[in-house]
Amino acid sequence: MNDKTRLAVLVSGSGSNLQAMIDAQIPNLEISLVISNNPKAYALERIEKYNIKSVVIDHKKYSNREDFEEEIIRTIEPYRINLIALAGFMRILSPYFVRPYKYRIMNIHPALLPSFPGINSVKQALEYGVKFTGCTVHFVDEGVDTGPIILQAVVPIYDKDTEETLLERVHNEEHKIYPEAIKLYSEGRLKISDRRVLISP
Ligand code: GRF
């Protein structure tokens, strides 16, 4: 059980969470592959200086979701990936993709799920007037932001907050809990009991 956990990270944009995973230097983890559906994602620039393989699979070049997802699966397969981390990946994955990777795909969401799923969650939280929001790392199931919750961090909302200031504090917490969740996975410490993800000591 000395084998490293081999991680594939799926991105679409800035890649600050990917950067946090790299910076965390998780001992038993290898970031084997980064896939971006967006050829212009800044995440791709970020990793140029590291020895990490990256592949662009542009969804616009596929006429339907299945073909796009099949190409991701085909690309991932030779890397013998143990875990897939969605890090700002802006495509919804269908059950066709998700089912075979049950409890092996994680996502980070910028709200305390089940509040504010979907997009613009920081704006939604601010507009709703909640006093606390945060972020959630969860396993991906066949719904949108509905899978079992692994870790959450709480961020208070202050009267003077704008979307930008709040987003920055949410991001800071994301960059702590996403690497932590991946580390726990790589240590074999996540146990699933119905909807609950229990963390072994
Ligand atoms: C994060 O806010 C994450 O919660 C959401 O997309 C954003 C990705 O940011 N799913 P980055 O690309 O990791 O900087």
Residues whose N, C-alpha, C, O or C-beta is under 5 A from the ligand:
A	BS01	GRF	G13 S14 G15 S16 N17 L18 A87 G88 I108 H109 P110
